[in-house]
Amino acid sequence: MRQSFDETTDPSFGARHLPLVRARMAEQGLDGLLVPHEDEHQNEYLPEANDRLAWLTGFTGSAGAGVVLRDRAAVFADGRYTVQVRAQVDPAQFEILDLVDGGVPAYLEKAPKGAVIGYDPRLHSPDALATLKRAAAKAGAELAPVEVNPLDLAWGDARPAQPTAPVVPHPDQYSGEGSAAKRRRIGAAIEAKGADCAVLTAPASIAWLFNIRGGDVIRTPLPLGQAIVHANGTAKLFLDPRKVTNELPGWLGEDVTPENPATIEAALAELAGRRVLIDPSQSSAWWFDRLEAAGAEIVRGMDPCTLPRAAKNPVEIEGSRQAHVRDGAALSRFLHWVDTVAQETLPDEREVAQALERFREETGALKDLSFDTIAGAGPNGALPHYKPVTRTLRRMEKGSLLLVDGGGQYLDGTTDVTRTVAVGEPSADQRRMFTLVLKGHVAMATVRFPAGTTGHQLDALARLPMWMQGFDYDHGTGHGVGSYLGVHEGPQRIAKLVNTQPLLTGMILSNEPGYYREGHWGIRIETLQVVTEPTPIPGGERPMHGFEQLTFAPLDRKLIDVDLLTADERAYVDAYHAETLAKVGPLLDGEVRGWLERQCAPL
């Protein structure tokens, strides 16, 4: 099985590792050290060798931070990880604080006066660093860059090696556009910004631009590397030579020169006097420091690959459609298993996650999971980002709910879907809350909106049915999704947090409102959808974008209180189920096909 249920950390990490880090801090004359979750590539999911926060604290969430001072330390996590962080981190070693409400800047504002707090410039974006420096200055403290990270020195020989997975071509039949054509487009965008070249450090941009994929990051086919791309479309691509296969140079072509990462500093020095585009939200402060030292003129701007990567082309969209139909058949087999066998045997969460993985493997096309499956039975389902591990496993139990959130990586697309199912007969309260979540989900699936609209402006639509009854959920409604890339992709998102990026034709986003009753159960309904081109509405004045559904898997009709749905909402659910049956049904037969027909019958 691809997914492990073993815990890789424990709360003893703090007591064991903090003294080692403090000793190395003292050798460098530091009173403190910043420990972000992000690594040198600003990744969300990290290679084991770069998961510094987990090694220091025991916390394995995908967002967080730590601060170590001489006499105290703190770890920060957001609302998704409130329960997890308290289970994984020793409170005797770390104060546990909210990442969003004040976060690290508020903590630094109370740092000891005169303290020198170290930071690794490879791990912080310049924009985030500027905020932290202002906060430290309020306390009379100073942030100082380190040449060698004290934590890395403390980790020492026990630190895992950097990954060296082979970098492989991603054929045009999946990408929809050759790398040379992409580089011409990106070169023109660089020139339009008044720059001579761009430095790219985001692994997703490297993968997209050069039509390559790798295996350096768990659950995401990313090659870790960097590139310098010139306005004429030529490029230097910096990859560990151990990852460069014999076929890769020919695939890249004569206008792309593979280089050893050891030559990066020399390559940056050659940019003296050149105007260099670089993204302050994607690239760490180290790159800015080196470019400044080289005498380059820095042009701050969005990574030029970000929007073209996010707005999928027709081939990528069609690939996503095909991947989702294939995945939907696997999901239907799984949901049939949950509704029949599992209702009798009441398996634990590990067995549930393994069953879903097995059905996806049987497609013959699965390259990896797109993230570790969330299988939350009963109270564990009330933890939005719960990951089942041996210590916390629960069995399905009658009268409760099972929340399963998982996805697959296929060459033609990345999937991510959540379904909540009743175990036994659901209560009236469970049906009511599921239907409120469903109403919000339908609102987001059916909305029409003008060009220039952001996900931030749409977010309230998914929450309104719950808000009107006094409920809410503490995560975003939608995140971007890549094309055989990251299951979380920016810059698009649908959330309360302000986001100025308009939703563009071809962007894929999730639609996942939820409700979580702590200590009891959780509900989430998630499908992926793609932004459609603006089209006229009869009688209207302006063309409007909408969403095309990509995910097709049945909803648990036992949980739907039809009386709470409007006629339009009911019609949408019936149409969605009819389309699910039409697309997924031909891939099923026998008992599973009959089950799907019953699940997809009109309400």
C-alpha positions as CSV (number, residue, x, y, z in Angstrom):
1,M,0.0,0.0,0.0
2,R,1.2,3.5,-0.7
3,Q,-0.2,5.1,2.5
4,S,1.5,4.4,5.8
5,F,-0.4,4.6,9.1
6,D,2.8,4.7,11.2
7,E,3.6,7.9,13.1
8,T,6.9,9.3,12.1
9,T,7.2,11.7,15.1
10,D,6.2,11.8,18.7
11,P,6.0,14.4,21.5
12,S,9.4,13.5,22.8
13,F,11.0,15.2,19.9
14,G,10.9,18.5,21.6
15,A,12.7,17.5,24.8
16,R,15.3,15.6,22.7
17,H,15.9,18.1,19.9
18,L,15.4,21.5,21.5
19,P,18.7,21.3,23.6
20,L,20.6,20.3,20.4
21,V,19.3,23.3,18.5
22,R,19.9,25.7,21.4
23,A,23.5,24.5,21.7
24,R,24.1,25.3,18.0
25,M,22.3,28.6,18.4
26,A,24.7,29.6,21.2
27,E,27.7,28.7,19.0
28,Q,26.5,31.3,16.5
29,G,25.8,33.9,19.1
30,L,22.0,33.6,18.6
31,D,19.3,34.2,21.2
32,G,16.6,32.7,19.0
33,L,15.8,30.9,15.8
34,L,12.8,31.0,13.4
35,V,11.7,27.5,12.1
36,P,9.1,27.8,9.3
37,H,7.3,24.8,7.9
38,E,8.3,25.8,4.4
39,D,11.5,24.5,2.8
40,E,14.0,25.9,0.3
41,H,11.3,25.4,-2.4
42,Q,8.4,26.9,-0.4
43,N,6.6,23.5,-0.7
44,E,3.5,22.6,1.2
45,Y,4.3,18.9,1.2
46,L,8.0,18.3,2.1
47,P,10.6,15.7,1.4
48,E,11.5,14.1,4.8
49,A,14.9,15.7,4.7
50,N,13.3,19.2,4.7
51,D,10.7,18.7,7.3
52,R,12.5,20.7,9.9
53,L,9.5,21.7,12.0
54,A,8.4,18.1,12.4
55,W,11.9,17.1,13.5
56,L,12.0,19.9,16.0
57,T,8.5,19.7,17.5
58,G,6.8,16.5,16.4
59,F,4.1,18.4,14.5
60,T,3.5,17.0,11.0
61,G,0.8,19.4,9.7
62,S,1.2,21.0,6.2
63,A,1.1,24.5,7.6
64,G,2.8,25.8,10.8
65,A,5.9,27.5,12.2
66,G,8.1,27.4,15.3
67,V,10.2,30.0,17.3
68,V,13.0,28.9,19.6
69,L,14.3,31.3,22.2
70,R,16.9,30.6,24.9
71,D,14.3,30.0,27.7
72,R,11.1,29.2,25.8
73,A,9.7,28.1,22.5
74,A,6.4,28.1,20.6
75,V,4.8,26.2,17.8
76,F,2.1,27.7,15.6
77,A,-0.7,25.9,13.7
78,D,-4.0,27.0,12.1
79,G,-7.5,25.9,12.9
80,R,-7.3,22.8,10.7
81,Y,-4.7,21.3,13.1
82,T,-5.9,22.4,16.5
83,V,-6.3,18.9,17.8
84,Q,-3.4,17.4,15.9
85,V,-0.8,19.8,17.2
86,R,-1.8,19.3,20.8
87,A,-1.5,15.5,20.3
88,Q,1.9,15.7,18.6
89,V,3.7,18.4,20.6
90,D,4.9,18.4,24.2
91,P,3.3,21.4,25.9
92,A,6.1,21.4,28.5
93,Q,8.5,22.3,25.7
94,F,6.4,24.4,23.4
95,E,3.7,26.9,23.9
96,I,1.0,26.1,21.3
97,L,-0.4,29.1,19.5
98,D,-2.6,30.0,16.6
99,L,-0.8,30.6,13.3
100,V,-3.4,33.0,12.0
101,D,-4.5,35.0,15.0
102,G,-1.4,37.1,15.6
103,G,0.9,34.2,14.7
104,V,4.7,34.5,14.7
105,P,4.8,38.3,14.3
106,A,2.8,38.8,17.5
107,Y,5.1,36.4,19.3
108,L,8.2,38.3,18.1
109,E,6.7,41.6,19.3
110,K,7.3,40.2,22.8
111,A,10.8,38.9,22.2
112,P,13.5,39.9,24.7
113,K,14.9,43.4,24.1
114,G,18.3,43.2,22.4
115,A,17.8,39.5,21.3
116,V,19.4,38.4,18.1
117,I,17.1,35.9,16.4
118,G,18.4,33.9,13.5
119,Y,16.6,33.0,10.3
120,D,17.6,30.9,7.3
121,P,17.2,33.2,4.3
122,R,16.6,30.1,2.1
123,L,13.3,29.3,4.0
124,H,11.5,32.7,4.1
125,S,10.1,34.8,1.3
126,P,11.2,38.4,1.4
127,D,7.7,39.7,1.9
128,A,7.1,37.4,4.9
129,L,10.5,38.3,6.3
130,A,9.8,42.0,6.1
131,T,6.7,41.5,8.4
132,L,8.7,39.5,10.8
133,K,11.5,42.0,10.9
134,R,9.1,44.8,11.7
135,A,7.6,42.8,14.5
136,A,11.0,42.0,16.1
137,A,12.0,45.7,15.8
138,K,9.0,46.6,18.0
139,A,10.5,44.5,20.8
140,G,13.9,46.0,20.3
141,A,15.1,42.6,18.9
142,E,16.9,41.9,15.7
143,L,16.5,39.2,13.0
144,A,19.8,38.1,11.6
145,P,20.5,35.8,8.6
146,V,22.5,32.6,9.2
147,E,24.9,31.1,6.7
148,V,24.3,27.6,8.1
149,N,21.0,26.7,9.8
150,P,21.6,25.8,13.4
151,L,18.8,23.3,13.2
152,D,20.5,21.5,10.3
153,L,23.7,21.3,12.3
154,A,21.8,19.9,15.2
155,W,20.0,17.3,13.0
156,G,23.5,16.3,11.7
157,D,24.1,12.8,10.3
158,A,20.6,11.7,11.3
159,R,19.1,13.9,8.7
160,P,17.7,11.9,5.7
161,A,19.4,12.4,2.3
162,Q,17.9,14.8,-0.2
163,P,15.6,13.0,-2.7
164,T,17.0,12.0,-6.1
165,A,13.9,10.6,-8.0
166,P,14.4,10.5,-11.8
167,V,13.0,13.4,-13.8
168,V,10.9,12.2,-16.6
169,P,9.2,13.7,-19.6
170,H,5.5,14.6,-19.4
171,P,4.2,14.0,-23.0
172,D,2.4,16.7,-24.9
173,Q,-0.6,14.4,-25.2
174,Y,-1.2,15.3,-21.5
175,S,0.3,18.8,-21.3
176,G,-1.4,20.1,-24.4
177,E,1.5,22.4,-25.3
178,G,5.1,21.7,-26.0
179,S,7.8,23.2,-23.7
180,A,9.3,25.3,-26.6
181,A,5.9,27.0,-27.1
182,K,5.5,27.6,-23.4
183,R,8.9,29.1,-23.1
184,R,8.2,31.5,-26.0
185,R,5.0,32.6,-24.2
186,I,6.8,33.0,-20.9
187,G,9.7,34.8,-22.6
188,A,7.2,37.3,-24.0
189,A,5.7,37.7,-20.6
190,I,9.2,38.4,-19.1
191,E,9.8,41.0,-21.8
192,A,6.5,42.6,-21.1
193,K,7.5,43.1,-17.5
194,G,10.6,45.0,-18.7
195,A,12.9,42.2,-17.7
196,D,15.7,40.3,-19.5
197,C,15.1,37.0,-17.7
198,A,13.3,35.4,-14.8
199,V,14.5,33.2,-12.0
200,L,12.0,30.4,-11.3
201,T,12.2,28.5,-8.0
202,A,8.7,27.0,-7.6
203,P,8.9,23.2,-8.5
204,A,5.4,23.3,-10.0
205,S,6.5,26.0,-12.4
206,I,9.6,24.0,-13.3
207,A,7.4,20.9,-14.0
208,W,4.9,22.8,-16.0
209,L,7.3,24.9,-18.1
210,F,9.6,22.1,-19.2
211,N,6.9,19.4,-19.3
212,I,8.7,17.2,-16.8
213,R,7.6,15.4,-13.7
214,G,9.5,13.9,-10.8
215,G,9.1,12.2,-7.5
216,D,11.0,14.3,-4.9
217,V,7.9,15.3,-3.0
218,I,5.4,12.9,-1.5
219,R,2.0,12.6,-3.3
220,T,3.0,15.3,-5.8
221,P,5.1,14.5,-9.0
222,L,7.5,17.4,-8.5
223,P,11.1,17.6,-9.5
224,L,13.0,19.9,-7.1
225,G,15.0,22.3,-9.1
226,Q,15.4,25.9,-10.3
227,A,15.7,27.7,-13.7
228,I,16.8,30.9,-15.3
229,V,14.6,31.6,-18.3
230,H,15.5,34.3,-20.8
231,A,13.2,36.5,-22.8
232,N,14.2,34.7,-26.0
233,G,12.9,31.4,-24.5
234,T,16.3,29.8,-23.8
235,A,16.9,28.5,-20.2
236,K,19.2,27.0,-17.7
237,L,17.6,24.2,-15.7
238,F,19.3,23.3,-12.4
239,L,18.8,19.7,-11.4
240,D,20.8,17.3,-9.3
241,P,22.7,15.3,-11.9
242,R,21.6,12.1,-10.2
243,K,18.0,12.9,-11.3
244,V,18.8,13.5,-15.0
245,T,18.0,10.4,-17.0
246,N,19.6,9.7,-20.4
247,E,16.4,10.7,-22.3
248,L,16.0,14.1,-20.5
249,P,18.5,16.3,-22.4
250,G,17.0,15.2,-25.7
251,W,13.5,15.9,-24.4
252,L,14.5,19.4,-23.1
253,G,16.0,20.3,-26.5
254,E,19.0,22.4,-27.4
255,D,17.6,25.7,-26.0
256,V,17.5,24.3,-22.5
257,T,20.8,23.6,-20.7
258,P,20.8,21.2,-17.7
259,E,23.1,22.5,-15.0
260,N,24.3,21.3,-11.7
261,P,22.8,23.2,-8.7
262,A,26.3,23.8,-7.4
263,T,26.7,26.3,-10.2
264,I,23.7,28.4,-9.3
265,E,25.6,31.2,-7.4
266,A,28.0,31.6,-10.4
267,A,25.0,31.7,-12.8
268,L,23.3,34.4,-10.7
269,A,26.6,36.4,-10.6
270,E,26.5,36.4,-14.4
271,L,23.3,38.4,-14.3
272,A,25.1,41.6,-13.2
273,G,23.4,44.6,-14.8
274,R,20.5,42.5,-16.1
275,R,16.9,43.1,-15.2
276,V,15.7,39.9,-13.4
277,L,12.0,39.1,-12.8
278,I,11.5,37.1,-9.6
279,D,8.4,36.4,-7.4
280,P,8.7,37.6,-3.8
281,S,5.9,35.3,-2.7
282,Q,7.4,32.1,-4.3
283,S,11.2,32.6,-4.0
284,S,13.1,32.9,-0.8
285,A,15.1,35.9,0.5
286,W,18.3,34.1,-0.4
287,W,17.7,34.6,-4.1
288,F,17.1,38.3,-3.7
289,D,20.2,38.7,-1.5
290,R,22.4,36.9,-4.2
291,L,20.9,38.9,-7.1
292,E,21.5,42.2,-5.2
293,A,25.0,41.2,-4.4
294,A,25.6,40.3,-8.1
295,G,24.5,43.8,-9.2
296,A,21.3,42.6,-11.0
297,E,18.3,44.9,-11.2
298,I,15.4,43.0,-9.5
299,V,12.0,43.2,-11.0
300,R,9.5,42.0,-8.4
301,G,6.5,40.3,-9.9
302,M,4.4,37.1,-10.1
303,D,6.1,34.0,-11.3
304,P,5.2,34.2,-15.1
305,C,4.2,30.5,-15.1
306,T,1.7,30.8,-12.3
307,L,-1.4,32.0,-14.2
308,P,-0.7,29.9,-17.4
309,R,-0.3,26.9,-15.2
310,A,-3.5,27.6,-13.3
311,A,-5.7,28.3,-16.3
312,K,-5.7,24.8,-17.9
313,N,-5.8,24.4,-21.7
314,P,-8.4,22.3,-23.5
315,V,-6.2,19.2,-23.5
316,E,-5.6,19.4,-19.7
317,I,-9.3,20.0,-19.1
318,E,-10.3,17.0,-21.2
319,G,-7.6,14.9,-19.4
320,S,-9.1,16.0,-16.1
321,R,-12.5,14.9,-17.3
322,Q,-11.2,11.5,-18.2
323,A,-9.2,11.1,-15.0
324,H,-12.3,12.0,-12.9
325,V,-14.6,9.5,-14.7
326,R,-12.0,6.7,-14.1
327,D,-11.6,7.9,-10.5
328,G,-15.4,8.1,-10.2
329,A,-15.8,4.4,-11.1
330,A,-13.2,3.5,-8.4
331,L,-15.1,5.7,-6.0
332,S,-18.4,4.1,-6.8
333,R,-17.0,0.7,-6.2
334,F,-15.6,1.9,-2.9
335,L,-18.9,3.6,-1.9
336,H,-20.8,0.4,-2.8
337,W,-18.4,-1.5,-0.5
338,V,-19.0,1.0,2.3
339,D,-22.8,0.8,1.8
340,T,-22.8,-3.1,1.9
341,V,-19.8,-5.0,3.3
342,A,-18.5,-2.3,5.6
343,Q,-22.0,-1.7,7.1
344,E,-21.8,-5.3,8.4
345,T,-18.1,-5.7,9.2
346,L,-17.6,-2.1,10.6
347,P,-13.9,-1.8,9.5
348,D,-11.5,0.7,11.1
349,E,-10.2,3.8,9.3
350,R,-7.0,2.1,8.1
351,E,-9.1,-0.6,6.4
352,V,-11.4,2.0,4.9
353,A,-8.4,4.0,3.5
354,Q,-6.8,0.8,2.2
355,A,-10.0,-0.2,0.5
356,L,-10.3,3.1,-1.4
357,E,-6.6,2.9,-2.4
358,R,-7.2,-0.7,-3.6
359,F,-10.1,0.4,-5.8
360,R,-8.0,3.2,-7.3
361,E,-5.1,0.8,-8.0
362,E,-7.4,-1.4,-9.9
363,T,-7.9,1.3,-12.5
364,G,-4.4,0.4,-13.7
365,A,-3.6,4.1,-14.2
366,L,-2.9,5.3,-10.7
367,K,0.6,6.9,-10.3
368,D,0.2,7.9,-6.7
369,L,-2.4,9.2,-4.2
370,S,-2.7,13.0,-4.4
371,F,-2.6,13.2,-0.6
372,D,-2.9,10.7,2.2
373,T,-6.5,9.6,2.5
374,I,-8.5,11.2,5.3
375,A,-10.9,8.5,6.7
376,G,-12.6,9.9,9.7
377,A,-15.1,7.7,11.6
378,G,-17.3,9.3,14.1
379,P,-15.5,12.0,16.2
380,N,-12.4,11.7,14.0
381,G,-14.5,13.0,11.1
382,A,-14.9,16.2,13.0
383,L,-11.2,17.0,12.5
384,P,-11.0,18.5,9.0
385,H,-7.5,17.4,8.2
386,Y,-7.4,14.2,10.2
387,K,-4.9,11.6,9.1
388,P,-5.5,8.1,10.4
389,V,-2.5,6.7,12.3
390,T,-2.4,3.5,14.4
391,R,-2.7,5.3,17.7
392,T,-6.0,7.1,16.8
393,L,-7.8,4.5,14.6
394,R,-11.5,4.2,15.2
395,R,-14.0,1.7,13.7
396,M,-17.1,2.6,11.9
397,E,-20.0,2.6,14.3
398,K,-23.7,2.4,13.8
399,G,-25.6,5.7,14.2
400,S,-22.5,7.8,13.3
401,L,-21.0,9.1,10.1
402,L,-17.9,8.3,8.0
403,L,-16.0,11.1,6.2
404,V,-13.6,10.0,3.5
405,D,-11.5,12.6,1.6
406,G,-9.0,11.2,-1.0
407,G,-7.6,11.7,-4.4
408,G,-5.4,10.1,-7.1
409,Q,-2.6,11.2,-9.3
410,Y,-3.1,10.2,-12.9
411,L,-1.0,11.2,-15.9
412,D,-4.0,13.0,-17.3
413,G,-5.2,14.7,-14.1
414,T,-5.3,15.1,-10.3
415,T,-8.4,14.2,-8.4
416,D,-9.7,15.2,-4.9
417,V,-13.1,14.2,-3.6
418,T,-14.9,13.9,-0.3
419,R,-18.0,11.9,0.5
420,T,-19.8,11.5,3.8
421,V,-21.8,8.4,4.4
422,A,-24.2,7.3,7.2
423,V,-23.3,4.2,9.1
424,G,-26.6,2.5,9.9
425,E,-29.7,4.8,9.9
426,P,-28.9,8.5,10.2
427,S,-30.6,10.7,12.7
428,A,-32.8,13.6,11.8
429,D,-30.0,16.0,13.0
430,Q,-27.4,14.4,10.8
431,R,-29.7,14.6,7.8
432,R,-30.4,18.2,8.5
433,M,-26.8,19.2,8.8
434,F,-25.8,17.2,5.7
435,T,-28.5,18.9,3.7
436,L,-27.4,22.4,4.9
437,V,-23.9,21.5,3.6
438,L,-25.4,20.2,0.4
439,K,-27.3,23.4,-0.1
440,G,-24.1,25.4,0.1
441,H,-22.4,23.0,-2.2
442,V,-25.1,23.3,-4.8
443,A,-25.0,27.1,-4.6
444,M,-21.3,27.1,-5.4
445,A,-21.7,24.5,-8.2
446,T,-24.5,26.5,-10.0
447,V,-23.3,30.1,-9.5
448,R,-22.8,32.4,-12.5
449,F,-20.4,35.3,-12.1
450,P,-18.9,38.1,-14.3
451,A,-15.3,38.3,-15.3
452,G,-13.1,39.8,-12.6
453,T,-14.8,38.0,-9.8
454,T,-12.6,36.5,-7.1
455,G,-13.1,33.3,-5.1
456,H,-13.2,35.6,-2.0
457,Q,-16.3,37.2,-3.4
458,L,-18.1,33.9,-3.9
459,D,-17.2,32.2,-0.6
460,A,-20.3,33.4,1.3
461,L,-22.6,31.6,-1.1
462,A,-21.5,28.2,0.2
463,R,-21.8,29.3,3.8
464,L,-25.1,31.1,3.6
465,P,-27.4,28.1,4.3
466,M,-25.4,27.3,7.4
467,W,-25.0,30.9,8.5
468,M,-28.8,31.4,8.4
469,Q,-29.0,28.5,11.0
470,G,-26.1,29.7,13.1
471,F,-23.3,27.4,11.8
472,D,-20.0,27.7,9.9
473,Y,-16.8,25.9,9.1
474,D,-13.2,27.0,9.7
475,H,-11.5,26.2,6.4
476,G,-11.7,27.5,2.9
477,T,-14.5,26.5,0.5
478,G,-12.2,25.8,-2.5
479,H,-8.5,25.5,-3.5
480,G,-6.9,25.3,-6.9
481,V,-5.8,21.9,-8.3
482,G,-3.1,21.2,-10.7
483,S,-2.9,19.0,-13.8
484,Y,-0.9,15.9,-12.7
485,L,0.7,18.3,-10.2
486,G,-0.2,19.6,-6.7
487,V,-3.6,18.9,-5.3
488,H,-3.3,22.4,-3.8
489,E,-2.4,25.0,-6.4
490,G,-2.6,28.8,-6.3
491,P,-3.2,31.5,-6.9
492,Q,-6.9,30.8,-7.1
493,R,-8.9,29.9,-4.0
494,I,-12.4,30.3,-2.6
495,A,-12.2,31.4,1.1
496,K,-13.0,34.1,3.6
497,L,-9.5,35.4,3.4
498,V,-9.2,38.2,0.8
499,N,-7.7,37.0,-2.5
500,T,-7.3,39.5,-5.3
501,Q,-6.9,36.9,-8.1
502,P,-9.9,36.7,-10.4
503,L,-11.2,33.3,-11.4
504,L,-10.2,32.6,-15.0
505,T,-11.5,30.3,-17.6
506,G,-9.8,26.9,-17.2
507,M,-9.0,27.2,-13.5
508,I,-9.8,24.0,-11.5
509,L,-11.1,24.5,-8.0
510,S,-12.6,22.4,-5.3
511,N,-16.1,23.0,-3.9
512,E,-16.0,21.7,-0.3
513,P,-18.2,23.2,2.3
514,G,-18.5,21.2,5.6
515,Y,-19.7,21.0,9.1
516,Y,-17.9,19.6,12.1
517,R,-19.4,18.7,15.5
518,E,-16.4,18.3,17.8
519,G,-16.5,15.0,19.6
520,H,-19.3,13.5,17.4
521,W,-18.9,13.5,13.6
522,G,-18.0,15.6,10.6
523,I,-19.6,16.3,7.2
524,R,-17.9,17.5,4.0
525,I,-19.0,17.3,0.4
526,E,-16.3,18.0,-2.2
527,T,-16.1,17.9,-5.9
528,L,-13.7,19.5,-8.4
529,Q,-15.0,22.0,-11.0
530,V,-13.5,24.0,-13.7
531,V,-14.3,27.7,-14.6
532,T,-16.1,27.9,-17.9
533,E,-15.9,30.6,-20.5
534,P,-18.3,33.6,-20.1
535,T,-21.5,33.0,-22.0
536,P,-24.7,35.0,-22.2
537,I,-27.7,34.3,-20.0
538,P,-31.0,34.7,-21.8
539,G,-32.4,38.1,-21.0
540,G,-29.2,39.2,-19.3
541,E,-26.7,42.0,-20.4
542,R,-23.3,40.5,-19.6
543,P,-21.8,37.1,-20.3
544,M,-21.1,35.1,-17.1
545,H,-18.6,32.5,-16.1
546,G,-19.8,29.3,-14.4
547,F,-18.5,26.0,-13.3
548,E,-18.4,22.7,-15.1
549,Q,-18.4,19.7,-12.7
550,L,-15.5,17.3,-13.1
551,T,-16.0,14.9,-10.2
552,F,-18.7,12.3,-10.5
553,A,-19.6,10.1,-7.5
554,P,-22.9,9.6,-5.9
555,L,-24.0,11.3,-2.7
556,D,-25.5,9.3,0.2
557,R,-29.2,9.8,-0.5
558,K,-30.0,8.5,3.1
559,L,-28.5,11.7,4.4
560,I,-30.5,14.1,2.2
561,D,-33.6,15.7,3.7
562,V,-35.5,16.4,0.5
563,D,-37.9,18.7,2.4
564,L,-35.1,21.1,3.1
565,L,-34.2,21.5,-0.6
566,T,-35.7,24.0,-3.0
567,A,-37.1,22.8,-6.3
568,D,-34.0,24.1,-8.1
569,E,-31.6,22.4,-5.6
570,R,-33.5,19.1,-5.9
571,A,-33.3,19.4,-9.7
572,Y,-29.6,20.0,-9.5
573,V,-29.0,16.9,-7.4
574,D,-31.1,14.8,-9.7
575,A,-29.2,16.1,-12.8
576,Y,-25.9,15.6,-11.1
577,H,-26.8,12.0,-10.3
578,A,-28.1,11.4,-13.8
579,E,-24.8,12.7,-15.2
580,T,-22.9,10.5,-12.8
581,L,-24.8,7.4,-13.9
582,A,-24.3,8.3,-17.6
583,K,-20.5,8.9,-17.3
584,V,-19.5,6.3,-14.6
585,G,-22.2,3.7,-15.2
586,P,-20.6,2.2,-18.4
587,L,-17.4,1.4,-16.4
588,L,-19.4,-0.7,-13.9
589,D,-21.4,-3.9,-14.1
590,G,-23.3,-6.4,-12.0
591,E,-24.1,-5.6,-8.4
592,V,-22.2,-2.3,-8.4
593,R,-23.9,-1.0,-11.5
594,G,-27.3,-1.8,-10.0
595,W,-26.4,-0.1,-6.8
596,L,-25.3,3.0,-8.7
597,E,-28.6,3.1,-10.5
598,R,-30.5,3.1,-7.2
599,Q,-28.2,5.8,-5.7
600,C,-28.6,8.0,-8.8
601,A,-32.4,7.6,-9.1
602,P,-34.3,10.9,-8.8
603,L,-34.9,12.1,-5.3
